[in-house]
Amino acid sequence: MGRLTLFVLLAILSFNSAHSQWQYINPYPNGEDIFSISVPSPNRVVGITNFIGDAIVSSNAGANWITTPVGDGIIRALYFPSSNTGFAVGAFEEMMFRSTNGGLNWSHLPGSPDTTKYGAYFLNDNTGWVTGFNGFIAKTINSGANWVSQTSPSATTRTMYGIWASDANNVYAVGSTNALVQSTDGGENWTAYPQIFPTSTDYRFVRFVNSTTGFLCGNNKRIAITTNGGANWSVSHNPGSGTVQLWSIDFNNAGTGIVCGTIGIAIRTTNFGTTWTELPFPDGFTGTLYSVKFENANTVYMAGADGKILRSTDAGATWQSVSKRFTSTSIEGVSFINLNTGYVVGIGGIIFKTTDGGISWVNQATNSTTQLEKVAAIDANNAYACGYSGRMIKTTNGGSNWIELTTGGSGEMLGIDYLDVNNVFTAGQNGAIFKTTNAGVSWQNIGLPNTTLIYEVDFVNANTGWVAGVGEVIYKTTNGGANWLLQWDGTSLGLYALSMADENNGWAGGSSGLMLRTTNGGASWVPFGTALSSSVWDIKMLNANSGYAVTSSGYIHKTIDGGTTWPLERRITINTFNAVCISPDGYGFAVGNSGTMLRASNPLVGVQPVSVVVPKEFSLEQNYPNPFNPETRIRFALPQDAYAELRIFDAAGKEAAMLVNGELKSGSYEISWNAGSLPSGVYFCKINAGKYSAAIKLVLVK
């Protein structure tokens, strides 16, 4: 084996992917509140999200982003003392993390102080301070490996929000109820300053421009200044009224500063705080802006609620939105014909289409604002959508025009399915089910003999289909809807999701995380052993082995073993999901409330068990055939239940595909990998299962 190949193989064996299993499409790059933003090096921007504990990282000034996990919980503050080393701190026990590669990967700092942290500042890669509840201040001199309490006795009843050090000795911390303390010995002792403003003020941030000039900001748009290293503080800005809370402040070296806060407020000075001017924003953002950071004299970023990111290249005189959002309306349905081309529909009759995987969207809404619930994209030209008031529409030219169809229904049509462009089914309120066999020219009523509210319909051929709905019921037909047989009648509120992989294998889900499975065409439906995280609003199967289930509160579950297990994907939103789809090439798309839309980072593929005999040891076999073009098979063995990852890397060590990522039972497995979209060359397949790790070399020859 050559030295270069050996080097790459060793690097891959030690590599752990940082990217989340799902990435935001809308809003982009993230939909959660961004509490803190930093610019550790030119064009590299890093933000920390609230609630979920993710980092968003851009290496090209915000044009593109990746999402990478930091920790499971609320992250409040972020600080990079150098281009590679950064620290993130947040709520609850031991919520402190460090990155040594510019925010791409984060490691937990065990033993860190057990309290909610709000502020962080580091002089260098080793020395820094954090602040939090009950006057909490702590210091590290070894990059967070150990911490020493430096809490100020005068502030133990206050929450300390911000901290800054102008040098190794002079440290300043601010907090609630006029809390302002200074240390001149690196935090060993603290001096409390008297109240600055006429009435009590909650200070949120402190920032020094140099050793003598510093600023702090707080509620009621209040800003204070010192020009003698903190010996005295005076009012720099105090409008005298209002409830706006200022959250963050930053300056360039030329005296231009930006302060930001609630209701989209940003205030600017160009003369070191002598005067301040409020800034308008071009898109009328009125959410909270939590963080502001200068990259250089001219470039500055702000970030805040709902993933909002703004950028200025003229020191804050004008601003452009870096974050993108094509809708904030609830998205109810989604359908993609491949990774790039798909539609979403929702409240207000919205219809949007993308042909570049969600980078850009075209608004295709018609004159009607009647809510659309589901969409079915059949090919590049043909798609159908259904919704309230019996609404059914179709396009035959890729959405350039949408035609209103008459099905005969008048209630809410909540489910849609198709066999081809001519054979389409829809179902909904009052047991209504309609089908067309001539591309919507005419429709036949094949409804239930009752008024069940149907949420989903799924046909596997012209005769065989199922519907599921309120009252936890499942009906089946074997004669094209002429008759319906009740197969399941439960006791929960309802079944909202149904997906049949074929005539035998199917899954249904509903209230309180209920999941049902059949392997015999519905002759029997068996409840899944453990309920999912929350109410299941949609299920989609790519095949009999692989699929997704989405729930309320932002949970996504995945199966790659035919529904035997449904492990939880890493959560990156708290918004409820309304629908999920899987493109024919295996990519998952999940949509939900507030315009939330996510895409799976890797295509979903099915891993097939090939033996019931439990192997004696872990193994990863050489792929066959090898060399290959474009498809090859890979086998591996697990002697015990394990969380398994099977990834493909190119010769440079860049991840090319994720084949397996989930909990598997003990056994021997085989999976097919199609590299049709990749160039010829050497690739490596790496397995991680428990403590076992191995890699093989694959050669793609086209």
C-alpha positions as CSV (number, residue, x, y, z in Angstrom):
1,M,0.0,0.0,0.0
2,G,1.4,3.4,-1.0
3,R,2.3,6.0,1.7
4,L,-0.4,8.5,0.5
5,T,-3.1,5.8,0.5
6,L,-2.0,4.6,4.0
7,F,-2.1,8.2,5.3
8,V,-5.6,8.8,3.9
9,L,-6.8,5.5,5.3
10,L,-5.5,6.3,8.8
11,A,-7.0,9.8,8.7
12,I,-10.4,8.3,7.7
13,L,-10.2,5.7,10.6
14,S,-9.8,8.6,13.0
15,F,-12.4,10.9,11.4
16,N,-15.7,11.6,13.0
17,S,-18.2,13.5,10.9
18,A,-19.3,16.8,12.4
19,H,-22.3,17.6,10.3
20,S,-25.9,17.2,11.5
21,Q,-28.0,14.4,10.1
22,W,-30.4,17.1,8.8
23,Q,-29.7,20.6,7.5
24,Y,-32.0,23.6,7.3
25,I,-33.4,24.7,3.9
26,N,-35.9,27.2,5.2
27,P,-35.0,29.4,6.8
28,Y,-31.4,29.1,5.8
29,P,-29.0,28.5,7.4
30,N,-31.0,27.9,10.6
31,G,-34.4,28.6,12.0
32,E,-33.5,28.8,15.7
33,D,-32.5,31.9,17.7
34,I,-28.9,32.7,17.2
35,F,-27.7,33.9,20.6
36,S,-24.1,34.7,19.7
37,I,-22.0,35.2,16.5
38,S,-18.3,35.4,16.0
39,V,-15.9,36.0,13.1
40,P,-12.7,34.1,14.0
41,S,-10.9,34.6,10.7
42,P,-11.6,36.4,7.4
43,N,-14.9,35.2,5.8
44,R,-15.4,32.5,8.5
45,V,-18.6,33.2,10.4
46,V,-19.7,31.0,13.3
47,G,-23.1,31.3,15.1
48,I,-24.5,29.4,18.1
49,T,-28.2,28.5,18.2
50,N,-30.5,28.5,21.1
51,F,-32.4,25.4,22.5
52,I,-30.9,22.8,20.2
53,G,-27.2,23.5,20.8
54,D,-25.9,23.6,17.2
55,A,-23.2,25.7,15.5
56,I,-23.6,27.1,12.0
57,V,-20.4,27.7,10.2
58,S,-19.6,29.6,7.0
59,S,-16.2,29.8,5.3
60,N,-17.3,32.2,2.6
61,A,-18.9,35.2,4.3
62,G,-22.3,33.6,4.7
63,A,-22.9,32.4,1.2
64,N,-22.9,28.8,2.3
65,W,-23.3,27.1,5.7
66,I,-23.0,23.8,7.5
67,T,-24.7,22.9,10.7
68,T,-22.7,21.0,13.3
69,P,-23.7,19.8,16.7
70,V,-22.2,21.4,19.8
71,G,-24.2,20.0,22.8
72,D,-27.8,19.0,23.5
73,G,-29.2,22.1,25.2
74,I,-29.3,25.9,25.3
75,I,-26.1,27.6,24.2
76,R,-25.9,31.3,25.3
77,A,-22.5,32.6,24.4
78,L,-19.6,32.1,22.0
79,Y,-16.1,33.5,21.9
80,F,-13.1,32.8,19.6
81,P,-9.8,34.2,21.0
82,S,-8.0,33.0,17.8
83,S,-8.9,31.7,14.3
84,N,-9.2,28.1,15.3
85,T,-10.0,28.0,19.1
86,G,-13.4,28.9,20.3
87,F,-15.6,28.4,23.4
88,A,-19.3,28.0,23.7
89,V,-21.2,28.1,27.0
90,G,-24.8,27.7,28.0
91,A,-27.5,26.5,30.3
92,F,-27.5,23.6,32.8
93,E,-24.8,21.3,34.0
94,E,-21.4,21.3,32.3
95,M,-22.7,23.1,29.2
96,M,-19.2,24.2,28.1
97,F,-17.5,23.2,24.8
98,R,-14.4,24.0,22.9
99,S,-13.5,23.9,19.2
100,T,-10.0,23.8,17.8
101,N,-10.8,23.9,14.1
102,G,-12.8,27.1,13.7
103,G,-16.1,25.7,14.8
104,L,-16.4,22.6,12.7
105,N,-16.1,20.2,15.6
106,W,-16.8,20.7,19.3
107,S,-15.6,18.8,22.4
108,H,-17.3,18.8,25.7
109,L,-15.3,20.3,28.7
110,P,-16.1,17.8,31.5
111,G,-16.3,19.1,35.1
112,S,-17.1,22.6,34.0
113,P,-19.2,24.7,36.5
114,D,-22.7,23.6,37.1
115,T,-24.8,26.7,36.4
116,T,-26.3,28.5,33.5
117,K,-23.7,30.5,31.7
118,Y,-24.5,33.7,29.9
119,G,-21.2,35.3,29.0
120,A,-17.7,34.3,27.9
121,Y,-14.5,36.1,27.1
122,F,-11.0,34.7,26.5
123,L,-7.8,36.7,26.4
124,N,-6.1,33.9,24.5
125,D,-6.5,30.2,23.8
126,N,-5.9,29.4,27.5
127,T,-7.1,32.2,29.7
128,G,-10.7,33.1,29.9
129,W,-13.8,33.8,32.1
130,V,-17.5,32.9,32.1
131,T,-20.4,34.4,33.9
132,G,-23.9,33.3,34.9
133,F,-26.6,33.0,37.6
134,N,-26.1,34.3,41.2
135,G,-23.1,36.4,40.5
136,F,-21.3,33.5,39.0
137,I,-17.8,34.2,37.6
138,A,-15.2,31.5,36.9
139,K,-11.8,31.6,35.3
140,T,-9.6,29.1,33.5
141,I,-5.9,29.3,32.6
142,N,-5.7,25.9,30.8
143,S,-8.2,26.2,28.0
144,G,-11.2,25.1,30.0
145,A,-9.7,21.9,31.5
146,N,-10.1,23.4,35.0
147,W,-12.1,26.3,36.4
148,V,-11.7,28.5,39.5
149,S,-14.6,30.3,41.0
150,Q,-14.1,34.1,41.1
151,T,-17.7,35.1,42.0
152,S,-17.9,38.7,43.3
153,P,-19.5,38.9,46.8
154,S,-21.3,42.1,45.8
155,A,-23.2,40.4,43.0
156,T,-24.4,37.1,44.4
157,T,-28.0,38.1,44.0
158,R,-27.6,39.2,40.4
159,T,-27.3,37.4,37.1
160,M,-24.1,38.2,35.4
161,Y,-24.6,38.5,31.6
162,G,-21.4,39.8,30.2
163,I,-17.7,39.9,30.8
164,W,-14.6,41.5,29.1
165,A,-10.9,41.7,29.9
166,S,-8.8,44.6,28.5
167,D,-5.7,42.7,29.6
168,A,-4.7,40.0,32.0
169,N,-5.5,42.1,35.1
170,N,-8.4,44.3,34.2
171,V,-11.6,42.4,34.0
172,Y,-15.1,43.8,33.8
173,A,-18.4,42.0,34.4
174,V,-22.0,43.3,34.1
175,G,-25.5,41.9,35.0
176,S,-28.9,42.5,36.2
177,T,-30.0,45.3,38.5
178,N,-27.1,47.7,37.9
179,A,-24.5,45.0,38.4
180,L,-21.1,46.3,37.3
181,V,-17.9,45.0,38.8
182,Q,-14.2,45.4,38.0
183,S,-11.1,43.4,38.9
184,T,-7.5,44.8,38.6
185,D,-5.9,41.5,39.5
186,G,-7.3,39.0,37.0
187,G,-10.5,38.3,38.9
188,E,-9.1,37.6,42.4
189,N,-10.9,40.6,43.8
190,W,-13.7,42.8,42.6
191,T,-14.9,46.3,43.0
192,A,-18.6,47.2,42.6
193,Y,-19.6,50.4,40.8
194,P,-22.6,52.6,41.8
195,Q,-25.7,52.9,39.7
196,I,-25.0,54.8,36.4
197,F,-28.6,55.7,35.2
198,P,-31.3,57.5,37.1
199,T,-33.3,54.2,37.5
200,S,-32.3,50.6,37.8
201,T,-30.8,49.0,34.6
202,D,-30.2,45.4,33.6
203,Y,-26.8,45.4,31.8
204,R,-26.3,42.7,29.1
205,F,-23.0,43.3,27.5
206,V,-19.7,45.1,28.1
207,R,-17.0,45.8,25.5
208,F,-13.7,47.6,25.6
209,V,-12.3,49.3,22.5
210,N,-8.8,49.7,24.1
211,S,-7.4,49.8,27.6
212,T,-9.2,53.0,28.6
213,T,-12.4,53.2,26.5
214,G,-15.2,50.8,27.1
215,F,-19.0,50.6,26.7
216,L,-21.8,48.7,28.3
217,C,-25.5,48.4,27.2
218,G,-28.8,47.5,28.9
219,N,-32.5,47.9,28.9
220,N,-34.4,51.0,27.8
221,K,-31.8,51.5,25.1
222,R,-29.2,52.6,27.6
223,I,-25.5,52.8,26.8
224,A,-22.7,53.9,29.2
225,I,-19.1,54.8,28.5
226,T,-15.8,54.9,30.4
227,T,-12.7,56.7,29.0
228,N,-10.4,56.0,32.0
229,G,-10.3,52.2,32.2
230,G,-13.4,52.0,34.3
231,A,-12.5,54.4,37.0
232,N,-15.6,56.4,36.1
233,W,-18.7,55.6,34.0
234,S,-21.1,58.1,32.4
235,V,-24.2,58.0,30.3
236,S,-23.5,57.7,26.5
237,H,-27.1,57.1,25.3
238,N,-30.4,57.3,27.3
239,P,-33.6,58.1,25.3
240,G,-35.5,58.2,28.6
241,S,-38.3,55.9,27.8
242,G,-39.2,52.5,26.2
243,T,-38.7,48.9,27.1
244,V,-36.1,47.9,24.5
245,Q,-33.4,45.6,25.8
246,L,-30.0,46.0,24.3
247,W,-28.2,42.7,24.1
248,S,-24.8,43.2,22.5
249,I,-22.3,45.8,21.4
250,D,-19.1,45.8,19.3
251,F,-16.7,48.4,17.8
252,N,-14.1,48.7,15.1
253,N,-10.9,50.5,15.8
254,A,-12.0,53.7,14.1
255,G,-14.7,54.5,16.6
256,T,-17.7,53.0,14.8
257,G,-19.9,50.9,17.1
258,I,-23.1,49.0,16.8
259,V,-25.5,48.1,19.6
260,C,-28.4,45.7,19.0
261,G,-31.5,44.4,20.9
262,T,-35.2,43.6,20.9
263,I,-37.7,44.5,18.2
264,G,-35.0,44.7,15.6
265,I,-33.3,47.7,17.2
266,A,-29.7,48.6,16.1
267,I,-28.0,51.8,17.1
268,R,-24.8,53.1,15.5
269,T,-22.1,55.6,16.5
270,T,-19.2,56.8,14.3
271,N,-17.5,58.9,17.0
272,F,-16.8,56.6,19.9
273,G,-20.3,57.1,21.4
274,T,-20.6,60.9,21.3
275,T,-23.8,60.5,19.3
276,W,-25.9,57.5,18.4
277,T,-28.4,56.9,15.5
278,E,-31.0,54.1,15.2
279,L,-30.7,52.1,12.0
280,P,-33.5,51.0,9.6
281,F,-33.4,47.5,8.0
282,P,-34.4,46.8,4.4
283,D,-36.5,43.8,5.2
284,G,-38.3,45.2,8.2
285,F,-37.0,42.7,10.7
286,T,-38.6,43.2,14.1
287,G,-37.3,40.2,16.1
288,T,-34.6,40.3,18.7
289,L,-31.0,40.9,17.6
290,Y,-28.9,39.1,20.2
291,S,-25.3,39.5,18.9
292,V,-23.1,41.9,16.8
293,K,-19.5,41.3,15.7
294,F,-17.1,43.3,13.5
295,E,-14.8,41.3,11.2
296,N,-12.7,44.3,10.3
297,A,-13.1,48.0,9.9
298,N,-16.0,47.7,7.4
299,T,-17.5,44.3,7.7
300,V,-19.9,43.6,10.6
301,Y,-22.5,40.9,11.3
302,M,-25.6,40.8,13.4
303,A,-27.7,37.7,14.4
304,G,-30.8,37.1,16.3
305,A,-34.2,35.5,16.5
306,D,-35.5,32.8,14.1
307,G,-32.1,32.4,12.5
308,K,-31.8,36.0,11.3
309,I,-28.3,37.1,10.1
310,L,-27.5,40.5,8.7
311,R,-24.2,41.7,7.1
312,S,-22.8,45.2,6.4
313,T,-19.7,46.0,4.4
314,D,-19.7,49.7,5.1
315,A,-19.4,49.6,8.9
316,G,-23.1,49.3,9.5
317,A,-24.4,52.2,7.4
318,T,-26.4,49.7,5.3
319,W,-27.3,46.1,5.8
320,Q,-28.1,43.0,3.7
321,S,-29.8,39.9,4.9
322,V,-27.4,36.9,4.8
323,S,-30.1,34.5,6.0
324,K,-32.8,33.4,3.6
325,R,-36.4,32.6,4.0
326,F,-38.9,32.0,1.2
327,T,-41.9,31.7,3.5
328,S,-42.8,31.9,7.2
329,T,-46.2,30.3,6.6
330,S,-46.8,26.8,7.8
331,I,-45.8,24.3,5.1
332,E,-48.3,21.4,5.0
333,G,-47.1,19.2,2.2
334,V,-43.8,18.4,0.3
335,S,-42.9,16.2,-2.7
336,F,-39.6,15.9,-4.6
337,I,-38.9,14.0,-7.8
338,N,-35.1,14.0,-7.1
339,L,-32.6,15.8,-4.9
340,N,-33.0,19.1,-6.8
341,T,-36.7,19.4,-8.0
342,G,-39.7,19.6,-5.7
343,Y,-42.7,21.5,-4.4
344,V,-44.1,22.6,-1.1
345,V,-47.6,23.7,-0.3
346,G,-49.4,25.1,2.7
347,I,-51.6,27.6,4.5
348,G,-52.9,30.5,2.4
349,G,-52.6,28.4,-0.8
350,I,-48.9,28.8,-1.0
351,I,-47.0,26.8,-3.7
352,F,-43.3,27.0,-4.1
353,K,-41.0,25.1,-6.4
354,T,-37.2,24.6,-6.4
355,T,-35.0,23.1,-9.1
356,D,-31.7,23.4,-7.2
357,G,-32.3,21.5,-4.0
358,G,-33.8,24.4,-2.1
359,I,-31.2,27.0,-2.7
360,S,-33.8,29.1,-4.5
361,W,-37.6,29.0,-4.8
362,V,-40.2,30.2,-7.3
363,N,-43.6,31.3,-5.9
364,Q,-46.2,29.5,-8.0
365,A,-49.3,30.4,-5.9
366,T,-52.5,30.8,-7.8
367,N,-55.2,33.5,-7.2
368,S,-56.8,31.2,-4.6
369,T,-55.8,31.4,-0.9
370,T,-57.5,28.2,0.0
371,Q,-55.2,26.1,2.1
372,L,-53.3,23.3,0.4
373,E,-52.5,20.2,2.4
374,K,-50.6,17.8,0.2
375,V,-48.7,17.8,-3.0
376,A,-47.6,14.9,-5.3
377,A,-44.9,15.5,-7.8
378,I,-44.9,12.8,-10.4
379,D,-42.3,13.9,-12.9
380,A,-40.6,17.1,-14.1
381,N,-43.9,18.3,-15.6
382,N,-46.8,16.8,-13.7
383,A,-47.9,17.4,-10.2
384,Y,-51.1,17.4,-8.2
385,A,-52.1,19.2,-4.9
386,C,-55.2,19.0,-2.7
387,G,-56.5,21.0,0.2
388,Y,-59.5,22.6,1.9
389,S,-63.0,23.1,0.4
390,G,-62.5,20.1,-1.8
391,R,-59.7,21.9,-3.7
392,M,-57.6,19.8,-6.2
393,I,-55.2,21.4,-8.7
394,K,-52.7,20.1,-11.1
395,T,-49.9,21.2,-13.4
396,T,-48.6,19.7,-16.6
397,N,-45.8,22.2,-17.3
398,G,-43.7,22.1,-14.1
399,G,-45.9,24.6,-12.2
400,S,-45.9,27.4,-14.8
401,N,-49.6,27.0,-14.7
402,W,-51.9,25.3,-12.2
403,I,-55.4,24.1,-13.2
404,E,-58.3,23.9,-10.8
405,L,-60.0,20.5,-10.9
406,T,-63.5,19.4,-9.8
407,T,-63.5,16.2,-7.8
408,G,-67.0,16.5,-6.4
409,G,-65.7,17.0,-2.8
410,S,-66.4,20.0,-0.7
411,G,-64.6,19.3,2.6
412,E,-61.0,19.2,3.6
413,M,-59.0,16.9,1.4
414,L,-56.0,15.9,3.5
415,G,-54.4,13.0,1.7
416,I,-53.1,12.4,-1.9
417,D,-51.5,9.4,-3.7
418,Y,-50.8,8.4,-7.3
419,L,-49.8,5.4,-9.4
420,D,-48.9,7.5,-12.4
421,V,-50.0,10.7,-14.1
422,N,-53.4,9.3,-14.9
423,N,-54.3,7.4,-11.7
424,V,-54.5,9.7,-8.7
425,F,-56.3,9.4,-5.3
426,T,-57.4,11.9,-2.7
427,A,-59.2,11.6,0.6
428,G,-60.4,13.7,3.5
429,Q,-63.4,14.9,5.4
430,N,-66.6,12.9,5.9
431,G,-65.0,9.7,4.6
432,A,-64.5,11.2,1.2
433,I,-62.2,9.4,-1.2
434,F,-62.0,10.2,-4.9
435,K,-60.0,8.7,-7.7
436,T,-59.3,9.6,-11.3
437,T,-58.0,7.3,-14.1
438,N,-57.8,10.0,-16.8
439,A,-55.4,12.6,-15.3
440,G,-58.2,14.5,-13.4
441,V,-60.7,15.0,-16.3
442,S,-63.2,13.1,-14.2
443,W,-63.3,11.7,-10.7
444,Q,-65.1,8.8,-9.1
445,N,-66.4,8.9,-5.5
446,I,-65.1,5.7,-3.8
447,G,-65.6,7.0,-0.2
448,L,-66.2,5.1,3.0
449,P,-69.7,4.3,4.1
450,N,-69.3,6.6,7.1
451,T,-68.0,10.1,8.0
452,T,-64.5,9.3,9.2
453,L,-62.1,12.1,8.8
454,I,-59.4,10.6,6.6
455,Y,-55.8,11.9,6.9
456,E,-54.0,9.6,4.5
457,V,-54.5,7.4,1.5
458,D,-52.0,5.0,-0.1
459,F,-52.6,2.7,-3.1
460,V,-50.0,0.2,-4.2
461,N,-51.9,-0.7,-7.4
462,A,-55.2,0.1,-9.1
463,N,-57.1,-2.3,-6.8
464,T,-55.3,-2.3,-3.5
465,G,-55.2,0.6,-1.2
466,W,-55.6,1.8,2.4
467,V,-56.8,4.9,4.2
468,A,-56.3,5.9,7.8
469,G,-57.9,8.6,10.0
470,V,-59.5,9.9,13.1
471,G,-60.7,7.4,15.7
472,E,-57.5,5.3,15.0
473,V,-59.0,3.4,12.1
474,I,-57.5,1.8,9.0
475,Y,-59.5,0.6,6.0
476,K,-58.4,-1.5,3.0
477,T,-59.8,-2.1,-0.4
478,T,-58.9,-4.8,-2.9
479,N,-61.3,-3.7,-5.7
480,G,-60.3,-0.2,-6.4
481,G,-62.5,1.3,-3.7
482,A,-65.8,-0.4,-4.5
483,N,-65.7,-1.9,-1.0
484,W,-63.7,-1.1,2.1
485,L,-62.8,-3.4,5.0
486,L,-62.1,-2.1,8.5
487,Q,-58.7,-3.6,9.5
488,W,-57.9,-1.6,12.6
489,D,-60.1,0.2,15.1
490,G,-58.1,1.5,18.1
491,T,-58.8,3.8,21.0
492,S,-56.5,6.8,20.4
493,L,-57.5,10.1,18.9
494,G,-56.4,9.2,15.4
495,L,-54.0,7.9,12.8
496,Y,-52.5,10.8,10.8
497,A,-49.8,8.9,8.8
498,L,-49.8,5.9,6.6
499,S,-47.2,4.5,4.2
500,M,-47.3,1.2,2.4
501,A,-44.0,-0.1,0.9
502,D,-45.8,-2.9,-1.1
503,E,-48.9,-5.1,-0.8
504,N,-47.6,-6.6,2.4
505,N,-45.5,-4.1,4.4
506,G,-46.8,-0.9,5.8
507,W,-46.7,1.5,8.7
508,A,-49.2,3.8,10.3
509,G,-48.8,6.4,13.0
510,G,-50.8,8.9,15.0
511,S,-51.5,10.5,18.3
512,S,-49.1,10.2,21.3
513,G,-46.4,8.6,19.1
514,L,-48.5,5.5,18.2
515,M,-46.9,3.4,15.5
516,L,-48.5,0.3,13.8
517,R,-46.9,-2.2,11.5
518,T,-48.2,-4.8,9.1
519,T,-46.3,-7.5,7.2
520,N,-49.3,-9.2,5.7
521,G,-51.2,-6.5,3.9
522,G,-53.1,-5.4,7.0
523,A,-54.6,-8.7,8.0
524,S,-52.9,-7.8,11.3
525,W,-51.5,-4.5,12.5
526,V,-49.1,-4.7,15.4
527,P,-48.3,-1.7,17.7
528,F,-44.6,-0.8,17.8
529,G,-43.2,-1.6,21.2
530,T,-42.3,1.9,22.3
531,A,-44.2,5.0,21.3
532,L,-42.2,7.6,19.3
533,S,-41.3,11.0,20.8
534,S,-44.6,12.7,20.0
535,S,-47.7,12.5,17.8
536,V,-46.7,11.2,14.4
537,W,-47.9,13.4,11.6
538,D,-46.4,11.7,8.6
539,I,-44.5,8.5,7.6
540,K,-42.8,7.9,4.3
541,M,-41.0,4.7,3.3
542,L,-38.4,4.5,0.5
543,N,-38.7,0.7,0.4
544,A,-39.7,-2.1,2.8
545,N,-36.6,-1.4,4.9
546,S,-36.0,2.3,5.0
547,G,-38.1,5.3,5.9
548,Y,-38.8,8.3,8.1
549,A,-41.5,9.3,10.6
550,V,-41.9,12.9,11.7
551,T,-43.7,14.2,14.7
552,S,-44.8,17.3,16.6
553,S,-42.1,19.3,18.4
554,G,-39.5,18.7,15.7
555,Y,-38.6,15.0,16.1
556,I,-37.6,12.8,13.2
557,H,-37.3,9.0,13.5
558,K,-35.6,6.8,10.9
559,T,-35.7,3.1,10.2
560,I,-33.3,1.1,8.1
561,D,-34.4,-2.3,9.3
562,G,-38.0,-2.5,8.1
563,G,-39.4,-0.8,11.2
564,T,-38.0,-3.1,13.8
565,T,-36.4,0.0,15.3
566,W,-37.1,3.7,14.8
567,P,-34.1,5.5,16.3
568,L,-34.4,9.3,16.8
569,E,-32.4,11.5,14.5
570,R,-30.6,14.4,16.1
571,R,-33.2,17.2,16.7
572,I,-32.4,20.6,15.2
573,T,-35.8,22.4,15.5
574,I,-38.6,22.6,18.0
575,N,-41.2,23.3,15.4
576,T,-43.8,20.6,14.6
577,F,-43.4,18.7,11.4
578,N,-46.5,18.3,9.2
579,A,-45.1,16.2,6.3
580,V,-42.0,14.3,5.1
581,C,-41.1,12.9,1.7
582,I,-38.3,10.9,0.2
583,S,-37.1,11.6,-3.3
584,P,-36.5,8.5,-5.5
585,D,-32.7,9.0,-5.0
586,G,-33.2,8.7,-1.3
587,Y,-33.1,12.2,0.2
588,G,-35.5,13.0,2.9
589,F,-37.3,16.4,3.2
590,A,-39.3,17.4,6.3
591,V,-41.6,20.5,6.5
592,G,-43.7,22.1,9.2
593,N,-44.8,25.1,11.1
594,S,-43.4,28.6,10.7
595,G,-42.1,27.6,7.2
596,T,-39.6,25.1,8.6
597,M,-38.0,22.9,6.0
598,L,-35.1,20.4,6.5
599,R,-33.2,18.1,4.2
600,A,-31.4,15.0,5.1
601,S,-27.6,15.4,4.8
602,N,-27.3,12.0,3.2
603,P,-29.5,9.7,1.1
604,L,-31.5,7.1,2.8
605,V,-30.5,3.6,1.8
606,G,-31.7,0.2,3.1
607,V,-29.4,-2.3,4.7
608,Q,-30.5,-5.9,4.3
609,P,-29.9,-8.6,6.9
610,V,-28.3,-11.6,5.1
611,S,-28.1,-14.2,7.9
612,V,-29.9,-15.0,11.1
613,V,-26.7,-16.6,12.6
614,V,-25.1,-14.2,15.1
615,P,-21.4,-13.7,14.0
616,K,-18.6,-14.3,16.4
617,E,-16.9,-11.0,15.7
618,F,-17.2,-7.6,14.1
619,S,-16.1,-7.5,10.4
620,L,-16.2,-5.4,7.3
621,E,-15.7,-7.4,4.1
622,Q,-14.2,-6.2,0.9
623,N,-16.8,-4.9,-1.5
624,Y,-17.9,-6.9,-4.5
625,P,-17.4,-6.2,-7.4
626,N,-14.2,-4.2,-7.0
627,P,-13.3,-2.3,-9.2
628,F,-17.0,-1.4,-9.9
629,N,-19.2,0.8,-12.1
630,P,-21.4,2.2,-10.8
631,E,-22.8,-0.1,-8.1
632,T,-21.2,-2.4,-5.6
633,R,-22.2,-4.5,-2.5
634,I,-20.7,-4.2,0.9
635,R,-21.1,-6.7,3.8
636,F,-20.5,-6.3,7.5
637,A,-21.1,-8.2,10.6
638,L,-22.1,-7.2,14.2
639,P,-21.8,-9.8,17.0
640,Q,-24.0,-7.7,19.2
641,D,-26.6,-4.9,18.9
642,A,-24.8,-1.7,18.1
643,Y,-25.2,1.8,16.7
644,A,-23.5,1.5,13.3
645,E,-22.2,4.0,10.9
646,L,-21.0,3.1,7.4
647,R,-19.6,6.0,5.5
648,I,-17.9,6.5,2.1
649,F,-14.9,8.9,1.8
650,D,-13.0,10.1,-1.3
651,A,-9.2,9.9,-1.6
652,A,-8.9,13.4,0.0
653,G,-10.8,12.2,3.1
654,K,-14.0,14.1,2.3
655,E,-17.3,12.3,3.0
656,A,-19.0,11.2,-0.1
657,A,-22.0,9.2,1.3
658,M,-23.6,8.0,4.5
659,L,-24.8,4.4,3.9
660,V,-25.8,3.4,7.4
661,N,-26.4,5.5,10.5
662,G,-28.6,3.9,13.1
663,E,-29.1,1.1,15.7
664,L,-28.8,-2.4,14.3
665,K,-29.4,-5.8,15.8
666,S,-26.7,-8.4,15.9
667,G,-26.3,-10.2,12.5
668,S,-24.7,-10.0,9.1
669,Y,-25.8,-7.3,6.7
670,E,-25.4,-6.3,3.1
671,I,-25.9,-2.9,1.4
672,S,-25.7,-1.7,-2.2
673,W,-23.9,1.5,-3.0
674,N,-24.5,3.3,-6.3
675,A,-21.8,5.8,-7.1
676,G,-23.3,6.9,-10.4
677,S,-23.0,10.6,-9.5
678,L,-19.3,10.5,-8.5
679,P,-16.2,10.5,-10.6
680,S,-13.8,7.6,-11.1
681,G,-11.3,7.2,-8.4
682,V,-10.3,5.6,-5.1
683,Y,-12.8,5.6,-2.3
684,F,-12.8,4.3,1.2
685,C,-15.6,2.7,3.2
686,K,-15.4,3.1,7.0
687,I,-17.4,1.4,9.6
688,N,-17.9,2.5,13.3
689,A,-19.9,0.1,15.5
690,G,-19.4,0.3,19.2
691,K,-15.7,0.3,19.7
692,Y,-15.0,-1.4,16.4
693,S,-13.6,0.6,13.5
694,A,-12.3,-0.6,10.1
695,A,-12.0,0.6,6.5
696,I,-11.7,-0.9,3.0
697,K,-10.5,0.5,-0.3
698,L,-13.0,0.7,-3.2
699,V,-12.1,1.6,-6.8
700,L,-14.7,3.2,-9.1
701,V,-13.9,2.9,-12.8
702,K,-16.2,4.5,-15.3
